[in-house]
Amino acid sequence: MDAITELNTKIEWIEDTSRELQEMLVELSKQMQNRQAIREATLAKLRRNKAQQAKAFDALCERMDIKGEPIGAEKVQEMLAQYLTEENELSRAVIKARGE
């Protein structure tokens, strides 16, 4: 094989490889666009679900006549401590109420 034939063979290989890479890039670009569209649709759905859950929770609180802001577990414990003189008094009251 002479030098010119060898160069032509290498050029053809480079051109073929370049075409393959371009096709791969086009396909990758399409996949990225699809992923972006899926991501945006998923985020929109999550936002809708979050809004629906918030409305359902608000309706539940209204039905149960729960008003105001949450106070936290520590505050509940403090409030219970005011009414319970012994550590197990609440448990005893529950057991007594169930008739055990």
N, C-alpha and C positions, 0 to 999 in steps of 0.2 A: 504494500500500500504506500503510495507516495504521499508527500507532505500535504498536498492540496486536498486529496481525498480524505486524509485523516482530519484535516481542519474542517472540511465540510461535514464529516460525520459528527465531530464534536459540536459544531454549530447547530446541526439538526437536533442533537441531544439536548442542547441548551434551550432551543426553541420549544421542543416538546415538554421539557421540564417546566419552562416558563408558562406555557399554556395550562399545564396541569395545576401549577401553583395558583394561577389566576382563577381557574375554575374552583379550586378549593377555597380561595378567598371569597368568591361570590357566594358559595354555599355557606361558608362561615358567617358572612354578613347577613344572609337570610335567616340563619339560625339565631343570630344575635337579635335581629329585629323581632323574630317570633318570641324569643325569651323576654324581650322588653315588653311586648304586648301582653304576654301572659302575666308578667310581673305587675303591670299596671292594672290589669283586670282583677288580679288577686287582691291587690291593695284596695281597689274600689269596693270589692265584695267585703273585705274585712271592715272597711269603714262603715258600710251599710249595716253589717252584722253588729258592729259595736253600737251604732246608733239604735238599732232595734233592741238590743239587750238593755241599753240604758233606759229606753222607754218602758220595757217590760218590768225592769227593776223599780222604776219610779211608780208604775201602776201598782205593783205588789206592795210597796211601802205605803201608798195611799190607801189601799184596801185594808192593810193591817194597822192603819192610823199611826204610822211611824213618821215622826217629823223631826226636823233639825239636822244637825251635822253629826256624824259618827263621833263617839267619845273615846273609843279605844279600850283595850282590855284592862289596862292598868286602872283606868277610871272606874270601870265596872267592878274590879276587885276592891277598890277603895270604898265604893258605895255598898258593896255586899258586906265588907268588914264592919261597917257601921251597924248593920242589923244582926250580924252573927257574933255571938259571944264566944262560942267554942269553934274550933277548926272544923269539926265534923257535924256541926249542927244542921247544915243544909242537907247533907247526905241522910242524916237521921230523919229529917222532915220529909224527904222524898220517900224514904222507905216506909215511914209511917203512913204517908198519904196513899201508897200503893197497897197498904195492908199486909206487908211482909213481916 
